[in-house]
Amino acid sequence: MLLAPLLFIAGGADHIMPPSVNRSNAKHYKSSAITDYKEFDDRSHWTCAEPGWEQVADYALSWAVDHTARPVAERTLERPRSDEVRA
């Protein structure tokens, strides 16, 4: 079974979820999924609302694309069966 990759993102200036706690969570996460940790030194807990949030978003998007890309031969273009479609 393929599991989605997981990226832990921490802000070096985060006092709500300190980087040490976030790093520990990443280290102790038990899964066969690709799991990584990235710390942005000068960011707080509210990184998505801070100026320059685009840098974090760009990193996360690039990381996700890099860790989910599969060769074309492995991809499927099949439509889901009707019993798999949820409203």
PyMOL CGO cylinders between C-alpha atoms (Angstrom):
from pymol import cmd
from pymol.cgo import CYLINDER

trace = [
    CYLINDER, 0.00, 0.00, 0.00, 1.32, 3.43, -0.93, 0.3, 1, 1, 1, 1, 1, 1,
    CYLINDER, 1.32, 3.43, -0.93, 1.07, 6.07, 1.75, 0.3, 1, 1, 1, 1, 1, 1,
    CYLINDER, 1.07, 6.07, 1.75, 1.16, 9.79, 1.14, 0.3, 1, 1, 1, 1, 1, 1,
    CYLINDER, 1.16, 9.79, 1.14, 4.47, 11.41, 2.04, 0.3, 1, 1, 1, 1, 1, 1,
    CYLINDER, 4.47, 11.41, 2.04, 4.54, 13.58, 5.14, 0.3, 1, 1, 1, 1, 1, 1,
    CYLINDER, 4.54, 13.58, 5.14, 6.54, 16.79, 5.57, 0.3, 1, 1, 1, 1, 1, 1,
    CYLINDER, 6.54, 16.79, 5.57, 6.86, 18.28, 9.05, 0.3, 1, 1, 1, 1, 1, 1,
    CYLINDER, 6.86, 18.28, 9.05, 7.42, 22.05, 8.79, 0.3, 1, 1, 1, 1, 1, 1,
    CYLINDER, 7.42, 22.05, 8.79, 8.69, 23.99, 11.77, 0.3, 1, 1, 1, 1, 1, 1,
    CYLINDER, 8.69, 23.99, 11.77, 9.33, 27.63, 12.50, 0.3, 1, 1, 1, 1, 1, 1,
    CYLINDER, 9.33, 27.63, 12.50, 12.58, 28.32, 14.31, 0.3, 1, 1, 1, 1, 1, 1,
    CYLINDER, 12.58, 28.32, 14.31, 10.89, 31.12, 16.27, 0.3, 1, 1, 1, 1, 1, 1,
    CYLINDER, 10.89, 31.12, 16.27, 7.74, 29.08, 17.05, 0.3, 1, 1, 1, 1, 1, 1,
    CYLINDER, 7.74, 29.08, 17.05, 6.94, 29.23, 20.78, 0.3, 1, 1, 1, 1, 1, 1,
    CYLINDER, 6.94, 29.23, 20.78, 3.62, 27.36, 20.47, 0.3, 1, 1, 1, 1, 1, 1,
    CYLINDER, 3.62, 27.36, 20.47, 5.08, 24.24, 18.82, 0.3, 1, 1, 1, 1, 1, 1,
    CYLINDER, 5.08, 24.24, 18.82, 8.83, 24.61, 19.33, 0.3, 1, 1, 1, 1, 1, 1,
    CYLINDER, 8.83, 24.61, 19.33, 11.08, 23.15, 16.65, 0.3, 1, 1, 1, 1, 1, 1,
    CYLINDER, 11.08, 23.15, 16.65, 12.42, 20.59, 19.13, 0.3, 1, 1, 1, 1, 1, 1,
    CYLINDER, 12.42, 20.59, 19.13, 8.92, 19.16, 19.62, 0.3, 1, 1, 1, 1, 1, 1,
    CYLINDER, 8.92, 19.16, 19.62, 8.19, 19.17, 15.90, 0.3, 1, 1, 1, 1, 1, 1,
    CYLINDER, 8.19, 19.17, 15.90, 11.56, 17.52, 15.19, 0.3, 1, 1, 1, 1, 1, 1,
    CYLINDER, 11.56, 17.52, 15.19, 10.83, 14.88, 17.84, 0.3, 1, 1, 1, 1, 1, 1,
    CYLINDER, 10.83, 14.88, 17.84, 7.41, 14.19, 16.32, 0.3, 1, 1, 1, 1, 1, 1,
    CYLINDER, 7.41, 14.19, 16.32, 9.01, 13.66, 12.92, 0.3, 1, 1, 1, 1, 1, 1,
    CYLINDER, 9.01, 13.66, 12.92, 11.65, 11.37, 14.40, 0.3, 1, 1, 1, 1, 1, 1,
    CYLINDER, 11.65, 11.37, 14.40, 9.10, 9.26, 16.24, 0.3, 1, 1, 1, 1, 1, 1,
    CYLINDER, 9.10, 9.26, 16.24, 6.56, 9.04, 13.43, 0.3, 1, 1, 1, 1, 1, 1,
    CYLINDER, 6.56, 9.04, 13.43, 6.37, 5.34, 12.57, 0.3, 1, 1, 1, 1, 1, 1,
    CYLINDER, 6.37, 5.34, 12.57, 5.31, 4.73, 9.01, 0.3, 1, 1, 1, 1, 1, 1,
    CYLINDER, 5.31, 4.73, 9.01, 6.57, 3.31, 5.76, 0.3, 1, 1, 1, 1, 1, 1,
    CYLINDER, 6.57, 3.31, 5.76, 5.69, 6.66, 4.15, 0.3, 1, 1, 1, 1, 1, 1,
    CYLINDER, 5.69, 6.66, 4.15, 8.42, 9.08, 3.17, 0.3, 1, 1, 1, 1, 1, 1,
    CYLINDER, 8.42, 9.08, 3.17, 8.72, 11.45, 6.12, 0.3, 1, 1, 1, 1, 1, 1,
    CYLINDER, 8.72, 11.45, 6.12, 10.89, 14.57, 6.27, 0.3, 1, 1, 1, 1, 1, 1,
    CYLINDER, 10.89, 14.57, 6.27, 11.44, 17.58, 8.50, 0.3, 1, 1, 1, 1, 1, 1,
    CYLINDER, 11.44, 17.58, 8.50, 12.14, 21.16, 7.40, 0.3, 1, 1, 1, 1, 1, 1,
    CYLINDER, 12.14, 21.16, 7.40, 12.80, 24.09, 9.71, 0.3, 1, 1, 1, 1, 1, 1,
    CYLINDER, 12.80, 24.09, 9.71, 12.53, 27.72, 8.63, 0.3, 1, 1, 1, 1, 1, 1,
    CYLINDER, 12.53, 27.72, 8.63, 14.77, 29.60, 11.08, 0.3, 1, 1, 1, 1, 1, 1,
    CYLINDER, 14.77, 29.60, 11.08, 13.04, 32.96, 11.42, 0.3, 1, 1, 1, 1, 1, 1,
    CYLINDER, 13.04, 32.96, 11.42, 9.41, 31.82, 11.21, 0.3, 1, 1, 1, 1, 1, 1,
    CYLINDER, 9.41, 31.82, 11.21, 6.85, 31.69, 13.98, 0.3, 1, 1, 1, 1, 1, 1,
    CYLINDER, 6.85, 31.69, 13.98, 3.89, 29.35, 14.45, 0.3, 1, 1, 1, 1, 1, 1,
    CYLINDER, 3.89, 29.35, 14.45, 1.81, 31.51, 12.07, 0.3, 1, 1, 1, 1, 1, 1,
    CYLINDER, 1.81, 31.51, 12.07, 4.05, 31.01, 9.07, 0.3, 1, 1, 1, 1, 1, 1,
    CYLINDER, 4.05, 31.01, 9.07, 1.12, 30.90, 6.62, 0.3, 1, 1, 1, 1, 1, 1,
    CYLINDER, 1.12, 30.90, 6.62, 0.09, 34.44, 7.64, 0.3, 1, 1, 1, 1, 1, 1,
    CYLINDER, 0.09, 34.44, 7.64, 3.55, 35.99, 7.81, 0.3, 1, 1, 1, 1, 1, 1,
    CYLINDER, 3.55, 35.99, 7.81, 5.17, 38.01, 5.06, 0.3, 1, 1, 1, 1, 1, 1,
    CYLINDER, 5.17, 38.01, 5.06, 7.17, 35.70, 2.85, 0.3, 1, 1, 1, 1, 1, 1,
    CYLINDER, 7.17, 35.70, 2.85, 4.84, 32.74, 3.39, 0.3, 1, 1, 1, 1, 1, 1,
    CYLINDER, 4.84, 32.74, 3.39, 5.28, 32.01, -0.30, 0.3, 1, 1, 1, 1, 1, 1,
    CYLINDER, 5.28, 32.01, -0.30, 8.81, 30.71, 0.37, 0.3, 1, 1, 1, 1, 1, 1,
    CYLINDER, 8.81, 30.71, 0.37, 7.40, 28.06, 2.70, 0.3, 1, 1, 1, 1, 1, 1,
    CYLINDER, 7.40, 28.06, 2.70, 4.55, 27.21, 0.32, 0.3, 1, 1, 1, 1, 1, 1,
    CYLINDER, 4.55, 27.21, 0.32, 6.96, 26.90, -2.62, 0.3, 1, 1, 1, 1, 1, 1,
    CYLINDER, 6.96, 26.90, -2.62, 9.22, 24.60, -0.61, 0.3, 1, 1, 1, 1, 1, 1,
    CYLINDER, 9.22, 24.60, -0.61, 6.30, 22.41, 0.49, 0.3, 1, 1, 1, 1, 1, 1,
    CYLINDER, 6.30, 22.41, 0.49, 4.89, 22.19, -3.02, 0.3, 1, 1, 1, 1, 1, 1,
    CYLINDER, 4.89, 22.19, -3.02, 8.27, 21.32, -4.54, 0.3, 1, 1, 1, 1, 1, 1,
    CYLINDER, 8.27, 21.32, -4.54, 8.86, 18.73, -1.83, 0.3, 1, 1, 1, 1, 1, 1,
    CYLINDER, 8.86, 18.73, -1.83, 5.44, 17.17, -2.41, 0.3, 1, 1, 1, 1, 1, 1,
    CYLINDER, 5.44, 17.17, -2.41, 5.93, 17.01, -6.17, 0.3, 1, 1, 1, 1, 1, 1,
    CYLINDER, 5.93, 17.01, -6.17, 9.40, 15.51, -5.78, 0.3, 1, 1, 1, 1, 1, 1,
    CYLINDER, 9.40, 15.51, -5.78, 8.14, 12.85, -3.37, 0.3, 1, 1, 1, 1, 1, 1,
    CYLINDER, 8.14, 12.85, -3.37, 4.95, 11.86, -5.14, 0.3, 1, 1, 1, 1, 1, 1,
    CYLINDER, 4.95, 11.86, -5.14, 6.04, 11.80, -8.77, 0.3, 1, 1, 1, 1, 1, 1,
    CYLINDER, 6.04, 11.80, -8.77, 5.84, 8.34, -10.29, 0.3, 1, 1, 1, 1, 1, 1,
    CYLINDER, 5.84, 8.34, -10.29, 6.94, 7.18, -13.73, 0.3, 1, 1, 1, 1, 1, 1,
    CYLINDER, 6.94, 7.18, -13.73, 4.20, 7.54, -16.32, 0.3, 1, 1, 1, 1, 1, 1,
    CYLINDER, 4.20, 7.54, -16.32, 4.04, 3.75, -16.73, 0.3, 1, 1, 1, 1, 1, 1,
    CYLINDER, 4.04, 3.75, -16.73, 2.93, 3.40, -13.10, 0.3, 1, 1, 1, 1, 1, 1,
    CYLINDER, 2.93, 3.40, -13.10, 0.16, 6.00, -13.31, 0.3, 1, 1, 1, 1, 1, 1,
    CYLINDER, 0.16, 6.00, -13.31, -3.36, 5.00, -14.07, 0.3, 1, 1, 1, 1, 1, 1,
    CYLINDER, -3.36, 5.00, -14.07, -5.90, 6.98, -16.00, 0.3, 1, 1, 1, 1, 1, 1,
    CYLINDER, -5.90, 6.98, -16.00, -8.76, 4.69, -15.04, 0.3, 1, 1, 1, 1, 1, 1,
    CYLINDER, -8.76, 4.69, -15.04, -11.90, 6.35, -13.81, 0.3, 1, 1, 1, 1, 1, 1,
    CYLINDER, -11.90, 6.35, -13.81, -13.09, 5.23, -10.37, 0.3, 1, 1, 1, 1, 1, 1,
    CYLINDER, -13.09, 5.23, -10.37, -15.82, 2.61, -10.30, 0.3, 1, 1, 1, 1, 1, 1,
    CYLINDER, -15.82, 2.61, -10.30, -19.27, 3.95, -9.48, 0.3, 1, 1, 1, 1, 1, 1,
    CYLINDER, -19.27, 3.95, -9.48, -19.16, 2.29, -6.05, 0.3, 1, 1, 1, 1, 1, 1,
    CYLINDER, -19.16, 2.29, -6.05, -15.90, 4.19, -5.32, 0.3, 1, 1, 1, 1, 1, 1,
    CYLINDER, -15.90, 4.19, -5.32, -17.30, 7.62, -6.11, 0.3, 1, 1, 1, 1, 1, 1,
    CYLINDER, -17.30, 7.62, -6.11, -18.46, 9.59, -3.09, 0.3, 1, 1, 1, 1, 1, 1,
    CYLINDER, -18.46, 9.59, -3.09, -20.84, 12.49, -3.25, 0.3, 1, 1, 1, 1, 1, 1,
]
cmd.load_cgo(trace, "trace")
